[in-house]
Amino acid sequence: MADPPAGEPEPSPTNTQRGAQLFTREDFEPIVPRKRRSPRNRNKATTVTYSNPEFGTFEDNNGRVTTKEVRQLINSLKEIITHQTTVIESTKAEILEVKHDQNILRDQNEKLHEEIRALRERIEALTPAALTRS
């Protein structure tokens, strides 16, 4: 077992020490650009990245978030929500189209199975007749 560090424990940081490190510009940057299918180009995946609002430097306001920054963040989130809503709606339409196509394929599959059964019955009916002739 390791020995505890010597000396007094470090005091917890104050609000000003902690507040300056809460948010940085990098925290609001997208980590990985999202890929989605474009409704117009069904075969191509498109990359969608969102630009984040420009935030003021934290040095000029001592680490406090200004009303302007909050307003910009809210507007950015509204744009993202609007875009996501349109993506969801287009995806719903695509899902309905896929389900319709799936039902058509299921019906065609059932008809083909019935045809195969009928052809097998005809083959079985013809095979004993051919055996009795020889």
C-alpha angles and dihedrals in degrees: 000000000000121000117246115253115271121248135028120329114258115262116248114260121262123240093262092051092047097040096057090058099044099088132019130174090256090060089067097046117100112255098206124013111240121239122211138165116261112228090223097046103042094175098048125072112216126208116233121195126173124216113230121222117265109255123205120246115276093223094072094055101034096248096307121131113237127222089247091057091049090049091050091049092050091049091049091050090049090054091049092049091049091050092047090050092054091047090051092049093049090047090052090053091049091049091052090050092050091049090051091050090046091055091050091051091048091054091048090049092053091050091050091050090052090050091050091051091050092049092049090051090051091049091049090048092050096044098065090047090054091049093053092052095057 
